[in-house]
Amino acid sequence: MKGLVAGLVKFRMHDYEEHKNLFCRLKRRQEPHTLFIGCSDSRVVPELITKSLPGELFVVRNIANIVPKYKEPHEHDTSATSAAIEYAIKVLKVKNIVICGHSNCGGCHSIYLPDEILNTMPATKKWLELAENVKTRVLEQLPQQDDLEMREWLTEQVNIVEQFRHLLTYPFILEKYNNNEINIIGMYFTIETGEVFIYDSAKGAFELAN
Ligand SMILES: [Zn+2]
């Protein structure tokens, strides 16, 4: 607790002062250029890895950077992630959507946990069911499953591609995407090297951002 409060003071005295004009300009409204969908993992800090300032990223983070598929209004979607996506596109009119996965993702690892463990955390279990198709795709490619490190790496990357697809189930995103009015960017962040790889949909592969 003490560390958090000390951080607040340090922010106000130093960082805020450094960007005081920016904060004053942002007083009344935000115009972020990018919706950033990332994992809640404490090691993946969107503003830090993209060198962004306040006002630039509209961020939604959840376990394993999952995008729930679109639901029709009568289906009562209560997902905070779906609401953030809708708001970012319809109200803020962002130009880019980033889906950022990362190495050593606990959420991606957890989709393989046995029921006896998952049943002790029912909300997490229910959430991870949204990534069930990721698991299916990975197991198709790696039926033996003896290389767990390979399975995790593949899961983290397949997950980004699947969530990219889920975004296109939102009719208002699909329309903009087809009209080249919005960019969707899949990113994979490697914690220990600081490298970010960007998904090239034409090649079906991730390439180092340069
Ligand atoms: Zn994660």
Residues whose N, C-alpha, C, O or C-beta is under 5 A from the ligand:
A	BS01	ZN	C39 D41 A64 C105 G106 G107
